[in-house]
Each structure stands twice: as structure tokens, then as C-alpha cells.
Amino acid sequence: MKEAYRQVFQSGAQIFREGESGSLAYIIERGEVEISSLIKGSATPLARLRDGDLFGEMALIDDNVRSATATALCETEVIIVSRDYVKNKITQADPLLNLFLRVLLKRLRTTGNTQPLRFGTNPGNESDVREQFLDRLLYEREMQSALESNQFELYYQPIVHLDSGCIAGFESLIRWNHPKRGLVPPAEFIDTAENNGLIVVMGEWILKEATRALELFEKARAERPQPLYMSINVSGRQFAESDLPTIMREIFKSCDIAPGQIKLEITETLLMENPELAALSLEHIKNQGIRVAIDDFGTGYSSLSYLNRFPIDTLKIDRSFVSSMFSSDKSLEIVRMLTELARGLGMDIIAEGIEEEAQADQLRTFGCDYGQGYLYAKPVPVKQAMAFVRDNTPFRAREDYPA
């Protein structure tokens, strides 16, 4: 059963009992809760909790039993915090903070202190901390619900052969169709998904959905001079925690797409944070025939050594260099140098963020293979991307570039 985000307890209902195991903590939204403990055979009240108070948290953190009983004194609505949520946050915490937390809990257990943690009743910024926590918790759960209810959608931005103007492939980009906020860009939710681990599930969905879309694009093409490809972004956490080679192997079994038509985009940061894991995972990925691109090249660590160490097929020049080519001699030289570097290493190169024909002309002069940007098309839903595929007209030959 899907865990509720909120729950209402009627007056007199026991939320949990002393001595039982605990897998949930609670924050009171409205109402009142009595915390009591069995002392010398009698239930002895320890505290009365009201709006904003947190209780039941200790059993989640140290895996011990409940040290008290919680009873609703009137109709009470609470926000639920799960053990998995807490465990995930503790795992991500600095090891020293993790140690401090466990020592403090042990001391509380040893001294028999069963007083609940109360937000907003002491001087300082506890009220602000509570609000920040609640906002983050509810936002994360809203994202989880959005994934389960298919609110996320992939958009596709064409990647164009700079010489011919024809589509070479697409980059898949996730969007959130929020029922109240409208279309939410990834910059507003990807970091949260990365922090709470939802990116692993989301990433697997993206891989499957983008590959399925590529299969539809291929079937819709009247002529197939060469296969289209799909670039799919892979996050650091997804790269570390999911079995990408196995996932991709299963995807290829269920569709008529060759592994070489998929290009996984990773960042420089991902390679440098865990080079050993990166090297092993990339080896398995490349053994399947899947291609690999470095996204936003030149904006991260920019260690040239990994271009030799890791099996990279494509460099993507960051849009910041492309947009400033004609206003900065340094940017122009960086673009030229990166293009020559890629070609010398046998890699192809994609320039991002092309908005002007003059930029495309300069990139062609440097020998850049592919480009993407608003000059050709913004990221669009699958139906509009399908129209580009069926049209099969070189973008440079069109008078009305897609908006």
C-alpha cells in the first residue's frame, strides 16, 4: 500500500504504543498529542505536544523500540516521516555528524529522557528550520507522487549535422507537468531527486522512455540514410547505484534499437569523483556498443588525462563558450581548441546553445560535427519531434525555424 503523506487520528486514538517497534515519526499539523510512559505500573503523562512538534523520531534512528506511548487528545492531523527517508538522510550526512547523532541518542536512551523534540518553542531559528524541513519533505513526496502518476514527460531537442542541416539525433530532457505550476524545468527538481535517491528510479524511466521514442522516430522515417541516435543524461547517483549495463541490456531486448544508437551523457565531475567506478561501468557499457558523451565539456574538472583513460566517443562544448565566441577571444579559442582536440582523438563533437547562423558558420569552419540550440529547435514533446523526423527537411533550408 502506498504510504500516506498525512494521517488523521481521532480523539483517544493511540498513534503508537510503548515497547513496540517503530517505522514512522510524526509532525503535528493540527491537534494535540499526549506522550506517556508506564512508570511503576501506571501510565504517566510526560508531555503534551501541539502544532509543529515532532515525535517518534528516536525509534527510527537507532532501531530501538518505542520508549513511550503517543495518544491523540483531539482530532489530530500529522505529517508522516518514514524510516527509509530518515535512513537515507543519515547515510548522506557527514560521518562526524552521523557519529554525534548516534552518541546523543545513546545518551538519551541511557538517561531515560523521553521528552519529544519540539520545533519553534525555543529561541533561535528552529521555526525556520521546521518550515524548511517541511517544505523539503513535502516537495520530495510531491515528486514521488508525480512520478507514480505520470506527471513527468520527456522533451526532445534535435541534434543537427552542421554541414547538411539534417537531424542526426535528439537529446532527451525531462520536464515536470505540474498540475498547478505548469511545466517545471529540470533545474528546479533534479538536485532534489539526486539528493533523495529518486533520480535512480526516474533515470531508469528516462532510459526506457527515450529509447521507446527513438524506436518510434525510426519507424516514422521515410528515408533512412543512417540511424538516428538518442542522447540520454545519466546522473552521478544513477551511475553509482543502478546497474546501467543490465538495464540497457533489458531495454534492447524489448525494442528494435541498436546499442550504438544510444549515447549516454555524463559529466566531468562524475568521472573525477569516482574514477575507478566510472572506468568499470563505462567498460561494461562500451562492451554493449553503447556510446558515451561528456556533457558541458570544459566547465568541470577539465582534466585532459581522462580523455585517454575513459572510452569517450563525443565531447559536447558547453553553451557558455558558444554564446560568447564573438564577444570573447578566449571563448573563440577554447571552441577551436576543443574541436581540434576531439578530432585528433577520433571523437565527434557537438556544440550546444547555437542561437545564431553566424555561430553555426563559425563552428563549421572549425570542423565541428553537430550542433543543437534554439536556432534549430527548442526541446519539444514527442509529437512535435516526430513531425521533425517525418518532414526530413534540412533545418538550414527552412524559412521558419521551429520556435
C-alpha positions as CSV (number, residue, x, y, z in Angstrom):
1,M,0.0,0.0,0.0
2,K,1.3,3.5,-0.8
3,E,2.3,5.3,2.3
4,A,0.1,8.3,3.2
5,Y,1.8,11.7,3.5
6,R,-0.6,12.8,6.1
7,Q,-2.9,10.9,8.5
8,V,-5.7,12.0,10.8
9,F,-6.2,10.4,14.3
10,Q,-9.4,10.7,16.1
11,S,-9.6,11.8,19.8
12,G,-8.4,8.9,22.0
13,A,-6.6,7.0,19.3
14,Q,-3.2,5.6,20.1
15,I,-0.7,6.6,17.4
16,F,1.9,4.2,18.8
17,R,2.5,2.2,22.0
18,E,5.5,2.0,24.3
19,G,7.6,-1.1,23.6
20,E,6.5,-1.7,20.0
21,S,8.8,-1.3,17.1
22,G,8.7,2.0,15.2
23,S,9.0,2.7,11.5
24,L,7.4,6.2,11.4
25,A,7.8,9.6,13.0
26,Y,5.2,12.3,13.0
27,I,5.0,16.1,12.9
28,I,1.7,17.6,14.2
29,E,-0.1,19.8,11.6
30,R,-3.0,20.4,13.9
31,G,-4.3,19.0,17.1
32,E,-2.8,17.7,20.3
33,V,-0.9,14.6,21.4
34,E,-0.1,13.2,24.8
35,I,3.2,11.4,25.3
36,S,3.0,9.0,28.3
37,S,5.1,6.2,29.7
38,L,4.4,3.2,32.0
39,I,6.1,4.1,35.4
40,K,5.6,1.7,38.3
41,G,2.7,0.1,36.5
42,S,0.8,3.4,35.8
43,A,0.6,5.4,32.6
44,T,2.3,8.7,33.5
45,P,1.9,11.7,31.2
46,L,5.3,13.2,30.1
47,A,4.4,15.9,27.7
48,R,1.6,17.5,25.6
49,L,2.5,18.2,22.0
50,R,0.9,20.7,19.7
51,D,1.2,22.1,16.2
52,G,4.8,21.9,14.9
53,D,6.1,19.3,17.4
54,L,8.0,16.2,16.2
55,F,7.6,12.9,18.0
56,G,8.5,9.2,17.4
57,E,11.9,10.0,15.8
58,M,14.2,8.1,18.1
59,A,13.0,4.6,17.2
60,L,13.6,5.5,13.5
61,I,17.2,6.5,14.0
62,D,18.5,3.9,16.5
63,D,16.2,0.9,15.5
64,N,15.1,0.6,19.1
65,V,11.5,0.1,20.4
66,R,9.2,2.9,21.3
67,S,10.1,4.5,24.6
68,A,6.6,6.0,25.2
69,T,3.0,5.9,24.1
70,A,1.5,8.7,21.9
71,T,-2.2,9.3,22.1
72,A,-4.3,11.9,20.2
73,L,-6.2,14.2,22.7
74,C,-8.5,15.5,20.0
75,E,-8.8,15.1,16.2
76,T,-5.1,15.4,15.1
77,E,-3.6,15.6,11.7
78,V,0.1,14.6,11.3
79,I,2.7,14.6,8.6
80,I,4.4,11.2,8.4
81,V,8.2,10.7,8.2
82,S,9.3,7.2,7.2
83,R,12.3,5.2,8.4
84,D,13.6,5.0,4.8
85,Y,13.6,8.8,4.5
86,V,15.5,9.2,7.7
87,K,18.0,6.5,7.0
88,N,18.7,8.0,3.6
89,K,19.4,11.4,5.1
90,I,21.7,9.9,7.9
91,T,23.6,7.9,5.2
92,Q,24.3,11.1,3.3
93,A,25.3,13.1,6.3
94,D,28.9,13.9,7.2
95,P,30.3,10.9,9.1
96,L,31.2,13.1,12.1
97,L,27.6,14.5,12.3
98,N,26.4,10.9,12.0
99,L,28.5,9.9,15.0
100,F,27.4,12.9,17.1
101,L,23.7,12.0,16.4
102,R,24.1,8.4,17.5
103,V,26.1,9.3,20.6
104,L,23.4,11.8,21.6
105,L,20.7,9.2,21.1
106,K,22.5,6.6,23.1
107,R,22.9,9.1,26.0
108,L,19.2,10.0,25.8
109,R,18.3,6.3,25.9
110,T,20.7,5.7,28.8
111,T,19.3,8.6,30.9
112,G,15.8,7.7,30.2
113,N,14.9,11.0,28.7
114,T,11.8,10.5,26.7
115,Q,11.0,14.2,26.1
116,P,10.0,14.8,22.5
117,L,11.8,17.1,20.1
118,R,9.8,20.4,19.9
119,F,10.2,22.8,17.0
120,G,9.6,26.5,17.3
121,T,9.4,26.7,21.1
122,N,13.0,27.8,21.9
123,P,14.9,30.9,20.9
124,G,16.8,30.9,17.6
125,N,15.8,29.8,14.2
126,E,14.1,26.5,15.0
127,S,10.8,27.7,13.4
128,D,12.7,28.4,10.2
129,V,14.3,25.0,10.3
130,R,11.0,23.4,10.8
131,E,9.5,25.2,7.8
132,Q,12.5,24.4,5.6
133,F,12.2,20.7,6.6
134,L,8.5,20.5,6.0
135,D,8.8,22.3,2.6
136,R,11.6,19.9,1.5
137,L,9.8,16.8,2.8
138,L,6.5,17.7,1.1
139,Y,8.3,18.7,-2.1
140,E,10.1,15.3,-2.2
141,R,6.9,13.4,-1.6
142,E,5.2,15.5,-4.3
143,M,7.9,14.5,-6.7
144,Q,7.4,10.8,-5.7
145,S,3.7,11.1,-6.3
146,A,4.3,12.9,-9.7
147,L,6.4,10.0,-10.9
148,E,3.8,7.5,-9.9
149,S,1.0,9.5,-11.6
150,N,3.0,10.1,-14.8
151,Q,3.4,13.8,-14.5
152,F,6.9,13.7,-15.9
153,E,7.4,13.9,-19.6
154,L,10.4,13.8,-21.9
155,Y,11.1,16.6,-24.4
156,Y,13.4,16.1,-27.3
157,Q,15.8,18.6,-28.8
158,P,17.2,17.9,-32.3
159,I,20.9,17.5,-32.8
160,V,21.7,18.6,-36.3
161,H,24.5,17.8,-38.8
162,L,26.1,21.2,-39.2
163,D,27.2,20.5,-42.8
164,S,23.8,19.3,-44.1
165,G,21.3,20.7,-41.6
166,C,19.7,17.3,-41.3
167,I,18.7,15.7,-37.9
168,A,21.4,13.3,-36.6
169,G,19.5,12.6,-33.4
170,F,17.9,14.0,-30.3
171,E,18.8,14.8,-26.7
172,S,16.1,13.7,-24.2
173,L,15.3,16.3,-21.5
174,I,12.9,15.7,-18.6
175,R,10.1,18.1,-17.7
176,W,7.5,18.1,-14.9
177,N,3.9,18.8,-16.0
178,H,2.8,20.1,-12.6
179,P,-1.0,20.3,-12.2
180,K,-0.8,23.8,-10.6
181,R,2.6,25.2,-11.6
182,G,2.6,24.1,-15.2
183,L,5.8,23.0,-17.0
184,V,8.6,22.8,-14.4
185,P,12.2,22.8,-15.8
186,P,14.7,20.2,-14.6
187,A,16.9,22.8,-12.8
188,E,14.1,23.1,-10.2
189,F,13.8,19.4,-9.3
190,I,16.8,17.4,-10.5
191,D,19.0,18.3,-7.5
192,T,16.2,17.3,-5.1
193,A,15.8,14.0,-7.0
194,E,19.5,13.4,-6.8
195,N,19.6,14.1,-3.0
196,N,16.7,11.9,-2.1
197,G,17.6,9.0,-4.4
198,L,14.5,9.4,-6.6
199,I,16.8,10.1,-9.6
200,V,17.7,6.3,-9.7
201,V,14.1,5.3,-10.4
202,M,13.5,8.4,-12.6
203,G,16.6,7.7,-14.5
204,E,15.6,4.2,-15.4
205,W,12.2,5.5,-16.6
206,I,14.0,8.1,-18.7
207,L,16.2,5.4,-20.3
208,K,13.2,3.3,-21.2
209,E,11.0,6.2,-22.4
210,A,13.7,7.8,-24.5
211,T,14.6,4.5,-26.2
212,R,11.0,3.9,-26.9
213,A,10.7,7.3,-28.5
214,L,13.7,6.7,-30.7
215,E,12.1,3.5,-31.9
216,L,9.0,5.5,-32.9
217,F,11.1,8.1,-34.7
218,E,12.9,5.4,-36.7
219,K,9.7,3.8,-37.8
220,A,8.3,7.1,-38.9
221,R,11.2,8.0,-41.2
222,A,10.5,7.8,-44.9
223,E,14.2,7.5,-45.7
224,R,17.0,6.1,-43.5
225,P,20.4,7.2,-44.8
226,Q,21.8,6.4,-41.4
227,P,20.2,5.7,-38.0
228,L,19.2,8.4,-35.6
229,Y,20.6,8.4,-32.1
230,M,19.3,9.4,-28.7
231,S,21.4,11.2,-26.1
232,I,20.3,10.5,-22.6
233,N,21.7,12.2,-19.5
234,V,22.9,10.0,-16.7
235,S,23.3,11.4,-13.2
236,G,26.2,10.6,-10.8
237,R,23.9,8.8,-8.3
238,Q,22.2,6.8,-11.0
239,F,25.6,5.9,-12.4
240,A,26.8,4.7,-9.0
241,E,23.7,3.0,-7.6
242,S,21.9,1.4,-10.6
243,D,23.2,-1.4,-12.8
244,L,23.2,0.5,-16.1
245,P,24.6,-2.3,-18.3
246,T,21.9,-4.7,-17.1
247,I,19.1,-2.1,-17.5
248,M,20.2,-1.3,-21.0
249,R,20.5,-4.9,-21.9
250,E,16.9,-5.5,-20.9
251,I,15.8,-2.4,-22.8
252,F,17.4,-3.6,-26.1
253,K,15.7,-6.9,-25.7
254,S,12.3,-5.2,-25.9
255,C,12.9,-2.8,-28.8
256,D,14.3,-2.6,-32.3
257,I,17.1,-0.2,-31.4
258,A,20.8,-1.0,-31.8
259,P,23.1,-0.2,-28.8
260,G,25.1,2.2,-31.0
261,Q,22.0,4.5,-31.4
262,I,22.1,5.3,-27.6
263,K,24.6,7.8,-26.3
264,L,24.8,8.3,-22.6
265,E,25.8,11.8,-21.5
266,I,27.8,12.0,-18.3
267,T,29.7,14.9,-16.7
268,E,33.3,15.5,-16.0
269,T,32.5,15.7,-12.3
270,L,31.1,12.2,-12.4
271,L,34.3,10.8,-13.9
272,M,36.6,12.5,-11.4
273,E,34.7,11.9,-8.2
274,N,35.0,8.1,-8.6
275,P,37.4,7.2,-11.4
276,E,37.6,3.5,-10.6
277,L,33.8,3.0,-10.6
278,A,33.5,5.2,-13.7
279,A,36.1,3.2,-15.6
280,L,34.5,-0.2,-14.7
281,S,30.9,0.9,-15.5
282,L,32.0,2.6,-18.8
283,E,33.8,-0.6,-19.8
284,H,30.6,-2.6,-19.4
285,I,28.6,0.0,-21.2
286,K,31.0,0.2,-24.1
287,N,31.2,-3.6,-24.4
288,Q,27.5,-3.5,-25.3
289,G,28.2,-1.0,-28.1
290,I,26.6,2.0,-26.3
291,R,28.3,5.3,-27.0
292,V,29.4,7.8,-24.3
293,A,29.5,11.6,-24.4
294,I,31.0,14.2,-22.0
295,D,28.4,16.8,-21.3
296,D,29.3,20.5,-20.8
297,F,32.9,19.9,-21.5
298,G,35.3,22.5,-20.1
299,T,33.1,23.6,-17.2
300,G,34.0,21.0,-14.7
301,Y,37.4,19.4,-13.7
302,S,38.6,19.6,-17.3
303,S,41.4,17.0,-16.7
304,L,42.6,16.0,-20.2
305,S,44.0,12.8,-18.7
306,Y,40.6,11.1,-18.6
307,L,40.1,11.6,-22.3
308,N,42.8,9.0,-22.7
309,R,41.7,6.9,-19.7
310,F,38.0,6.6,-20.3
311,P,36.3,5.3,-23.5
312,I,34.7,8.6,-24.6
313,D,33.0,9.0,-28.1
314,T,31.8,12.5,-28.0
315,L,32.6,15.9,-26.5
316,K,29.9,18.4,-26.0
317,I,31.0,22.1,-26.0
318,D,29.1,24.0,-23.3
319,R,26.7,26.7,-24.4
320,S,28.6,29.3,-22.4
321,F,31.6,29.1,-24.8
322,V,29.4,29.1,-27.9
323,S,27.3,32.1,-26.9
324,S,30.4,34.2,-26.1
325,M,32.5,33.2,-29.2
326,F,32.2,36.6,-30.8
327,S,32.5,38.7,-27.6
328,S,35.5,36.9,-26.1
329,D,38.6,35.8,-28.0
330,K,39.3,33.3,-25.2
331,S,35.9,31.6,-25.8
332,L,36.6,31.5,-29.5
333,E,40.0,29.9,-29.0
334,I,38.5,27.4,-26.5
335,V,35.9,26.3,-29.0
336,R,38.6,26.0,-31.7
337,M,40.9,24.1,-29.4
338,L,38.3,21.7,-28.2
339,T,37.2,20.9,-31.7
340,E,40.7,20.1,-32.8
341,L,41.3,18.1,-29.7
342,A,38.2,16.0,-30.3
343,R,39.0,15.4,-33.9
344,G,42.6,14.5,-33.1
345,L,41.4,11.9,-30.6
346,G,38.9,10.4,-33.0
347,M,35.8,11.8,-31.2
348,D,32.9,13.7,-32.7
349,I,31.9,17.0,-31.2
350,I,28.6,18.7,-30.5
351,A,28.2,22.4,-29.8
352,E,25.3,23.3,-27.5
353,G,23.3,26.5,-27.4
354,I,23.6,27.6,-31.0
355,E,21.2,30.6,-31.5
356,E,22.6,32.4,-34.5
357,E,23.5,31.4,-38.0
358,A,26.9,33.1,-37.6
359,Q,27.7,30.8,-34.7
360,A,26.9,27.7,-36.8
361,D,29.0,29.1,-39.7
362,Q,32.0,29.6,-37.3
363,L,31.6,26.1,-35.8
364,R,31.5,24.6,-39.3
365,T,34.7,26.4,-40.1
366,F,36.4,24.9,-37.1
367,G,35.2,21.4,-38.2
368,C,32.5,20.8,-35.5
369,D,30.3,17.9,-36.4
370,Y,27.0,18.6,-34.8
371,G,25.0,21.4,-33.1
372,Q,21.9,21.9,-31.1
373,G,20.2,25.0,-29.9
374,Y,17.3,27.4,-30.5
375,L,18.5,28.2,-34.0
376,Y,17.1,24.8,-34.9
377,A,14.6,24.0,-32.3
378,K,13.8,24.2,-28.6
379,P,13.2,20.9,-26.8
380,V,9.7,19.7,-27.8
381,P,7.2,17.0,-26.9
382,V,7.4,13.7,-28.7
383,K,4.7,14.6,-31.2
384,Q,6.5,17.7,-32.4
385,A,9.8,15.8,-32.5
386,M,8.0,13.2,-34.7
387,A,7.0,16.0,-37.1
388,F,10.7,17.0,-37.5
389,V,11.5,13.4,-38.3
390,R,8.7,13.0,-40.9
391,D,9.5,16.3,-42.5
392,N,13.1,15.3,-43.2
393,T,13.9,18.8,-44.5
394,P,17.4,20.2,-43.6
395,F,16.9,22.8,-40.9
396,R,19.1,25.4,-42.7
397,A,16.8,25.2,-45.8
398,R,13.7,26.2,-43.8
399,E,12.5,29.7,-43.7
400,D,10.6,29.2,-40.5
401,Y,12.9,27.7,-37.9
402,P,10.9,26.0,-35.2
403,A,10.3,28.2,-32.2
